[in-house]
Amino acid sequence: MDFQSHCFATHLLEQGTQTVILQKMFGHKSIRTTARYIHISNDAISKVVSPADAVLQ
């Protein structure tokens, strides 16, 4: 697997591109193959807002 492909896929995912779109762009038959290219940063995880947070506030 190519380092640039990993960076490219991760960047697109962080910009909001759906995983299924990445799968089509890379020409993968399986979403599992695409998932190997995606690396989610801790920063991206910390930005996720839970719907429960709105209810609790």
PDB file of N, CA, C and O in Angstrom:
ATOM      1  N   MET A   1       0.837  -1.177   0.000  1.00  0.00           N
ATOM      2  CA  MET A   1       0.000   0.000   0.000  1.00  0.00           C
ATOM      3  C   MET A   1       0.884   1.243   0.000  1.00  0.00           C
ATOM      4  O   MET A   1       1.916   1.295   0.668  1.00  0.00           O
ATOM      5  N   ASP A   2       0.477   2.182  -0.720  1.00  0.00           N
ATOM      6  CA  ASP A   2       1.259   3.390  -0.934  1.00  0.00           C
ATOM      7  C   ASP A   2       0.940   4.449   0.123  1.00  0.00           C
ATOM      8  O   ASP A   2      -0.227   4.705   0.417  1.00  0.00           O
ATOM      9  N   PHE A   3       1.977   5.059   0.688  1.00  0.00           N
ATOM     10  CA  PHE A   3       1.819   6.091   1.724  1.00  0.00           C
ATOM     11  C   PHE A   3       0.938   7.239   1.236  1.00  0.00           C
ATOM     12  O   PHE A   3       0.093   7.737   1.980  1.00  0.00           O
ATOM     13  N   GLN A   4       1.136   7.659  -0.017  1.00  0.00           N
ATOM     14  CA  GLN A   4       0.346   8.774  -0.555  1.00  0.00           C
ATOM     15  C   GLN A   4      -1.135   8.419  -0.640  1.00  0.00           C
ATOM     16  O   GLN A   4      -1.996   9.269  -0.410  1.00  0.00           O
ATOM     17  N   SER A   5      -1.426   7.177  -0.966  1.00  0.00           N
ATOM     18  CA  SER A   5      -2.826   6.749  -1.026  1.00  0.00           C
ATOM     19  C   SER A   5      -3.471   6.784   0.350  1.00  0.00           C
ATOM     20  O   SER A   5      -4.633   7.167   0.488  1.00  0.00           O
ATOM     21  N   HIS A   6      -2.714   6.384   1.370  1.00  0.00           N
ATOM     22  CA  HIS A   6      -3.228   6.436   2.741  1.00  0.00           C
ATOM     23  C   HIS A   6      -3.527   7.885   3.134  1.00  0.00           C
ATOM     24  O   HIS A   6      -4.588   8.178   3.685  1.00  0.00           O
ATOM     25  N   CYS A   7      -2.595   8.779   2.849  1.00  0.00           N
ATOM     26  CA  CYS A   7      -2.779  10.201   3.180  1.00  0.00           C
ATOM     27  C   CYS A   7      -3.959  10.792   2.419  1.00  0.00           C
ATOM     28  O   CYS A   7      -4.768  11.526   2.986  1.00  0.00           O
ATOM     29  N   PHE A   8      -4.051  10.469   1.133  1.00  0.00           N
ATOM     30  CA  PHE A   8      -5.118  10.979   0.282  1.00  0.00           C
ATOM     31  C   PHE A   8      -6.483  10.533   0.808  1.00  0.00           C
ATOM     32  O   PHE A   8      -7.395  11.347   0.948  1.00  0.00           O
ATOM     33  N   ALA A   9      -6.616   9.244   1.095  1.00  0.00           N
ATOM     34  CA  ALA A   9      -7.889   8.710   1.581  1.00  0.00           C
ATOM     35  C   ALA A   9      -8.259   9.318   2.926  1.00  0.00           C
ATOM     36  O   ALA A   9      -9.413   9.685   3.147  1.00  0.00           O
ATOM     37  N   THR A  10      -7.293   9.424   3.817  1.00  0.00           N
ATOM     38  CA  THR A  10      -7.544   9.986   5.141  1.00  0.00           C
ATOM     39  C   THR A  10      -7.954  11.450   5.039  1.00  0.00           C
ATOM     40  O   THR A  10      -8.883  11.888   5.718  1.00  0.00           O
ATOM     41  N   HIS A  11      -7.268  12.200   4.200  1.00  0.00           N
ATOM     42  CA  HIS A  11      -7.590  13.622   4.021  1.00  0.00           C
ATOM     43  C   HIS A  11      -9.015  13.788   3.487  1.00  0.00           C
ATOM     44  O   HIS A  11      -9.776  14.615   3.990  1.00  0.00           O
ATOM     45  N   LEU A  12      -9.369  13.012   2.480  1.00  0.00           N
ATOM     46  CA  LEU A  12     -10.720  13.115   1.919  1.00  0.00           C
ATOM     47  C   LEU A  12     -11.779  12.742   2.948  1.00  0.00           C
ATOM     48  O   LEU A  12     -12.824  13.387   3.029  1.00  0.00           O
ATOM     49  N   LEU A  13     -11.515  11.709   3.727  1.00  0.00           N
ATOM     50  CA  LEU A  13     -12.460  11.306   4.761  1.00  0.00           C
ATOM     51  C   LEU A  13     -12.648  12.420   5.783  1.00  0.00           C
ATOM     52  O   LEU A  13     -13.774  12.711   6.187  1.00  0.00           O
ATOM     53  N   GLU A  14     -11.557  13.040   6.200  1.00  0.00           N
ATOM     54  CA  GLU A  14     -11.633  14.128   7.178  1.00  0.00           C
ATOM     55  C   GLU A  14     -12.347  15.354   6.610  1.00  0.00           C
ATOM     56  O   GLU A  14     -12.862  16.176   7.367  1.00  0.00           O
ATOM     57  N   GLN A  15     -12.380  15.479   5.289  1.00  0.00           N
ATOM     58  CA  GLN A  15     -13.086  16.588   4.650  1.00  0.00           C
ATOM     59  C   GLN A  15     -14.561  16.264   4.405  1.00  0.00           C
ATOM     60  O   GLN A  15     -15.302  17.084   3.863  1.00  0.00           O
ATOM     61  N   GLY A  16     -14.981  15.056   4.811  1.00  0.00           N
ATOM     62  CA  GLY A  16     -16.391  14.705   4.719  1.00  0.00           C
ATOM     63  C   GLY A  16     -16.769  13.758   3.596  1.00  0.00           C
ATOM     64  O   GLY A  16     -17.951  13.471   3.411  1.00  0.00           O
ATOM     65  N   THR A  17     -15.803  13.269   2.844  1.00  0.00           N
ATOM     66  CA  THR A  17     -16.097  12.330   1.763  1.00  0.00           C
ATOM     67  C   THR A  17     -16.548  11.003   2.360  1.00  0.00           C
ATOM     68  O   THR A  17     -15.904  10.478   3.269  1.00  0.00           O
ATOM     69  N   GLN A  18     -17.633  10.467   1.860  1.00  0.00           N
ATOM     70  CA  GLN A  18     -18.150   9.200   2.360  1.00  0.00           C
ATOM     71  C   GLN A  18     -17.219   8.054   1.965  1.00  0.00           C
ATOM     72  O   GLN A  18     -16.584   8.088   0.911  1.00  0.00           O
ATOM     73  N   THR A  19     -17.150   7.052   2.820  1.00  0.00           N
ATOM     74  CA  THR A  19     -16.273   5.908   2.584  1.00  0.00           C
ATOM     75  C   THR A  19     -16.620   5.197   1.279  1.00  0.00           C
ATOM     76  O   THR A  19     -15.727   4.745   0.562  1.00  0.00           O
ATOM     77  N   VAL A  20     -17.904   5.096   0.969  1.00  0.00           N
ATOM     78  CA  VAL A  20     -18.312   4.419  -0.260  1.00  0.00           C
ATOM     79  C   VAL A  20     -17.818   5.178  -1.503  1.00  0.00           C
ATOM     80  O   VAL A  20     -17.528   4.562  -2.528  1.00  0.00           O
ATOM     81  N   ILE A  21     -17.724   6.499  -1.412  1.00  0.00           N
ATOM     82  CA  ILE A  21     -17.179   7.300  -2.514  1.00  0.00           C
ATOM     83  C   ILE A  21     -15.692   7.003  -2.672  1.00  0.00           C
ATOM     84  O   ILE A  21     -15.199   6.853  -3.790  1.00  0.00           O
ATOM     85  N   LEU A  22     -14.976   6.918  -1.541  1.00  0.00           N
ATOM     86  CA  LEU A  22     -13.552   6.562  -1.598  1.00  0.00           C
ATOM     87  C   LEU A  22     -13.371   5.189  -2.232  1.00  0.00           C
ATOM     88  O   LEU A  22     -12.455   4.979  -3.026  1.00  0.00           O
ATOM     89  N   GLN A  23     -14.243   4.262  -1.879  1.00  0.00           N
ATOM     90  CA  GLN A  23     -14.180   2.917  -2.445  1.00  0.00           C
ATOM     91  C   GLN A  23     -14.267   2.974  -3.968  1.00  0.00           C
ATOM     92  O   GLN A  23     -13.486   2.323  -4.661  1.00  0.00           O
ATOM     93  N   LYS A  24     -15.198   3.738  -4.479  1.00  0.00           N
ATOM     94  CA  LYS A  24     -15.358   3.876  -5.935  1.00  0.00           C
ATOM     95  C   LYS A  24     -14.149   4.559  -6.562  1.00  0.00           C
ATOM     96  O   LYS A  24     -13.686   4.152  -7.628  1.00  0.00           O
ATOM     97  N   MET A  25     -13.632   5.606  -5.897  1.00  0.00           N
ATOM     98  CA  MET A  25     -12.479   6.337  -6.428  1.00  0.00           C
ATOM     99  C   MET A  25     -11.245   5.442  -6.533  1.00  0.00           C
ATOM    100  O   MET A  25     -10.489   5.523  -7.502  1.00  0.00           O
ATOM    101  N   PHE A  26     -11.050   4.587  -5.526  1.00  0.00           N
ATOM    102  CA  PHE A  26      -9.896   3.699  -5.512  1.00  0.00           C
ATOM    103  C   PHE A  26     -10.111   2.450  -6.363  1.00  0.00           C
ATOM    104  O   PHE A  26      -9.164   1.720  -6.657  1.00  0.00           O
ATOM    105  N   GLY A  27     -11.358   2.210  -6.756  1.00  0.00           N
ATOM    106  CA  GLY A  27     -11.654   1.038  -7.572  1.00  0.00           C
ATOM    107  C   GLY A  27     -11.667  -0.262  -6.781  1.00  0.00           C
ATOM    108  O   GLY A  27     -11.416  -1.335  -7.331  1.00  0.00           O
ATOM    109  N   HIS A  28     -11.960  -0.161  -5.494  1.00  0.00           N
ATOM    110  CA  HIS A  28     -11.987  -1.346  -4.642  1.00  0.00           C
ATOM    111  C   HIS A  28     -13.331  -2.047  -4.756  1.00  0.00           C
ATOM    112  O   HIS A  28     -14.376  -1.400  -4.808  1.00  0.00           O
ATOM    113  N   LYS A  29     -13.297  -3.371  -4.795  1.00  0.00           N
ATOM    114  CA  LYS A  29     -14.536  -4.143  -4.804  1.00  0.00           C
ATOM    115  C   LYS A  29     -15.119  -4.257  -3.403  1.00  0.00           C
ATOM    116  O   LYS A  29     -16.333  -4.364  -3.232  1.00  0.00           O
ATOM    117  N   SER A  30     -14.244  -4.233  -2.405  1.00  0.00           N
ATOM    118  CA  SER A  30     -14.671  -4.404  -1.020  1.00  0.00           C
ATOM    119  C   SER A  30     -14.397  -3.140  -0.210  1.00  0.00           C
ATOM    120  O   SER A  30     -13.345  -2.516  -0.349  1.00  0.00           O
ATOM    121  N   ILE A  31     -15.346  -2.775   0.627  1.00  0.00           N
ATOM    122  CA  ILE A  31     -15.175  -1.626   1.515  1.00  0.00           C
ATOM    123  C   ILE A  31     -14.074  -1.914   2.534  1.00  0.00           C
ATOM    124  O   ILE A  31     -13.452  -0.988   3.054  1.00  0.00           O
ATOM    125  N   ARG A  32     -13.833  -3.190   2.820  1.00  0.00           N
ATOM    126  CA  ARG A  32     -12.762  -3.570   3.752  1.00  0.00           C
ATOM    127  C   ARG A  32     -11.395  -3.167   3.205  1.00  0.00           C
ATOM    128  O   ARG A  32     -10.512  -2.768   3.964  1.00  0.00           O
ATOM    129  N   THR A  33     -11.226  -3.269   1.913  1.00  0.00           N
ATOM    130  CA  THR A  33      -9.965  -2.853   1.302  1.00  0.00           C
ATOM    131  C   THR A  33      -9.782  -1.353   1.479  1.00  0.00           C
ATOM    132  O   THR A  33      -8.695  -0.893   1.829  1.00  0.00           O
ATOM    133  N   THR A  34     -10.831  -0.601   1.241  1.00  0.00           N
ATOM    134  CA  THR A  34     -10.779   0.853   1.404  1.00  0.00           C
ATOM    135  C   THR A  34     -10.474   1.217   2.852  1.00  0.00           C
ATOM    136  O   THR A  34      -9.713   2.149   3.112  1.00  0.00           O
ATOM    137  N   ALA A  35     -11.058   0.496   3.783  1.00  0.00           N
ATOM    138  CA  ALA A  35     -10.859   0.781   5.210  1.00  0.00           C
ATOM    139  C   ALA A  35      -9.395   0.673   5.614  1.00  0.00           C
ATOM    140  O   ALA A  35      -8.970   1.335   6.561  1.00  0.00           O
ATOM    141  N   ARG A  36      -8.622  -0.138   4.921  1.00  0.00           N
ATOM    142  CA  ARG A  36      -7.193  -0.267   5.241  1.00  0.00           C
ATOM    143  C   ARG A  36      -6.420   1.000   4.896  1.00  0.00           C
ATOM    144  O   ARG A  36      -5.321   1.212   5.410  1.00  0.00           O
ATOM    145  N   TYR A  37      -6.972   1.833   4.043  1.00  0.00           N
ATOM    146  CA  TYR A  37      -6.301   3.067   3.627  1.00  0.00           C
ATOM    147  C   TYR A  37      -6.642   4.248   4.528  1.00  0.00           C
ATOM    148  O   TYR A  37      -5.982   5.285   4.469  1.00  0.00           O
ATOM    149  N   ILE A  38      -7.655   4.098   5.349  1.00  0.00           N
ATOM    150  CA  ILE A  38      -8.153   5.204   6.159  1.00  0.00           C
ATOM    151  C   ILE A  38      -7.566   5.144   7.564  1.00  0.00           C
ATOM    152  O   ILE A  38      -7.604   4.107   8.225  1.00  0.00           O
ATOM    153  N   HIS A  39      -7.030   6.259   8.002  1.00  0.00           N
ATOM    154  CA  HIS A  39      -6.481   6.372   9.349  1.00  0.00           C
ATOM    155  C   HIS A  39      -7.125   7.585  10.008  1.00  0.00           C
ATOM    156  O   HIS A  39      -6.931   8.719   9.569  1.00  0.00           O
ATOM    157  N   ILE A  40      -7.882   7.341  11.049  1.00  0.00           N
ATOM    158  CA  ILE A  40      -8.611   8.415  11.708  1.00  0.00           C
ATOM    159  C   ILE A  40      -7.764   8.971  12.845  1.00  0.00           C
ATOM    160  O   ILE A  40      -7.304   8.235  13.718  1.00  0.00           O
ATOM    161  N   SER A  41      -7.572  10.269  12.814  1.00  0.00           N
ATOM    162  CA  SER A  41      -6.739  10.918  13.831  1.00  0.00           C
ATOM    163  C   SER A  41      -7.522  11.119  15.126  1.00  0.00           C
ATOM    164  O   SER A  41      -8.753  11.161  15.121  1.00  0.00           O
ATOM    165  N   ASN A  42      -6.802  11.240  16.220  1.00  0.00           N
ATOM    166  CA  ASN A  42      -7.430  11.536  17.509  1.00  0.00           C
ATOM    167  C   ASN A  42      -8.143  12.880  17.463  1.00  0.00           C
ATOM    168  O   ASN A  42      -9.174  13.059  18.111  1.00  0.00           O
ATOM    169  N   ASP A  43      -7.601  13.825  16.700  1.00  0.00           N
ATOM    170  CA  ASP A  43      -8.222  15.141  16.553  1.00  0.00           C
ATOM    171  C   ASP A  43      -9.603  15.009  15.910  1.00  0.00           C
ATOM    172  O   ASP A  43     -10.556  15.658  16.340  1.00  0.00           O
ATOM    173  N   ALA A  44      -9.707  14.169  14.882  1.00  0.00           N
ATOM    174  CA  ALA A  44     -10.992  13.960  14.215  1.00  0.00           C
ATOM    175  C   ALA A  44     -11.999  13.328  15.172  1.00  0.00           C
ATOM    176  O   ALA A  44     -13.177  13.684  15.167  1.00  0.00           O
ATOM    177  N   ILE A  45     -11.532  12.398  15.986  1.00  0.00           N
ATOM    178  CA  ILE A  45     -12.418  11.742  16.951  1.00  0.00           C
ATOM    179  C   ILE A  45     -12.918  12.742  17.987  1.00  0.00           C
ATOM    180  O   ILE A  45     -14.091  12.719  18.360  1.00  0.00           O
ATOM    181  N   SER A  46     -12.040  13.613  18.446  1.00  0.00           N
ATOM    182  CA  SER A  46     -12.434  14.575  19.481  1.00  0.00           C
ATOM    183  C   SER A  46     -13.425  15.617  18.970  1.00  0.00           C
ATOM    184  O   SER A  46     -14.100  16.264  19.771  1.00  0.00           O
ATOM    185  N   LYS A  47     -13.523  15.789  17.663  1.00  0.00           N
ATOM    186  CA  LYS A  47     -14.447  16.768  17.087  1.00  0.00           C
ATOM    187  C   LYS A  47     -15.859  16.217  16.891  1.00  0.00           C
ATOM    188  O   LYS A  47     -16.780  16.969  16.573  1.00  0.00           O
ATOM    189  N   VAL A  48     -16.031  14.915  17.080  1.00  0.00           N
ATOM    190  CA  VAL A  48     -17.344  14.303  16.906  1.00  0.00           C
ATOM    191  C   VAL A  48     -18.248  14.752  18.043  1.00  0.00           C
ATOM    192  O   VAL A  48     -17.879  14.688  19.216  1.00  0.00           O
ATOM    193  N   VAL A  49     -19.439  15.207  17.673  1.00  0.00           N
ATOM    194  CA  VAL A  49     -20.408  15.684  18.655  1.00  0.00           C
ATOM    195  C   VAL A  49     -21.499  14.633  18.799  1.00  0.00           C
ATOM    196  O   VAL A  49     -22.113  14.221  17.815  1.00  0.00           O
ATOM    197  N   SER A  50     -21.727  14.216  20.004  1.00  0.00           N
ATOM    198  CA  SER A  50     -22.759  13.226  20.282  1.00  0.00           C
ATOM    199  C   SER A  50     -24.122  13.906  20.345  1.00  0.00           C
ATOM    200  O   SER A  50     -24.246  14.976  20.941  1.00  0.00           O
ATOM    201  N   PRO A  51     -25.145  13.305  19.742  1.00  0.00           N
ATOM    202  CA  PRO A  51     -26.492  13.869  19.853  1.00  0.00           C
ATOM    203  C   PRO A  51     -26.950  13.941  21.310  1.00  0.00           C
ATOM    204  O   PRO A  51     -27.767  14.793  21.661  1.00  0.00           O
ATOM    205  N   ALA A  52     -26.436  13.067  22.145  1.00  0.00           N
ATOM    206  CA  ALA A  52     -26.802  13.067  23.561  1.00  0.00           C
ATOM    207  C   ALA A  52     -26.313  14.334  24.260  1.00  0.00           C
ATOM    208  O   ALA A  52     -26.930  14.785  25.225  1.00  0.00           O
ATOM    209  N   ASP A  53     -25.213  14.911  23.783  1.00  0.00           N
ATOM    210  CA  ASP A  53     -24.698  16.141  24.381  1.00  0.00           C
ATOM    211  C   ASP A  53     -25.728  17.269  24.310  1.00  0.00           C
ATOM    212  O   ASP A  53     -25.867  18.041  25.259  1.00  0.00           O
ATOM    213  N   ALA A  54     -26.438  17.368  23.207  1.00  0.00           N
ATOM    214  CA  ALA A  54     -27.441  18.420  23.040  1.00  0.00           C
ATOM    215  C   ALA A  54     -28.615  18.208  23.995  1.00  0.00           C
ATOM    216  O   ALA A  54     -29.179  19.171  24.515  1.00  0.00           O
ATOM    217  N   VAL A  55     -28.975  16.969  24.218  1.00  0.00           N
ATOM    218  CA  VAL A  55     -30.090  16.648  25.107  1.00  0.00           C
ATOM    219  C   VAL A  55     -29.728  16.950  26.558  1.00  0.00           C
ATOM    220  O   VAL A  55     -30.558  17.428  27.331  1.00  0.00           O
ATOM    221  N   LEU A  56     -28.490  16.667  26.913  1.00  0.00           N
ATOM    222  CA  LEU A  56     -28.054  16.832  28.299  1.00  0.00           C
ATOM    223  C   LEU A  56     -27.789  18.283  28.680  1.00  0.00           C
ATOM    224  O   LEU A  56     -27.697  18.600  29.866  1.00  0.00           O
ATOM    225  N   GLN A  57     -27.667  19.157  27.705  1.00  0.00           N
ATOM    226  CA  GLN A  57     -27.356  20.560  28.012  1.00  0.00           C
ATOM    227  C   GLN A  57     -28.581  21.415  28.060  1.00  0.00           C
ATOM    228  O   GLN A  57     -28.484  22.617  28.307  1.00  0.00           O
TER     229      GLN A  57
END
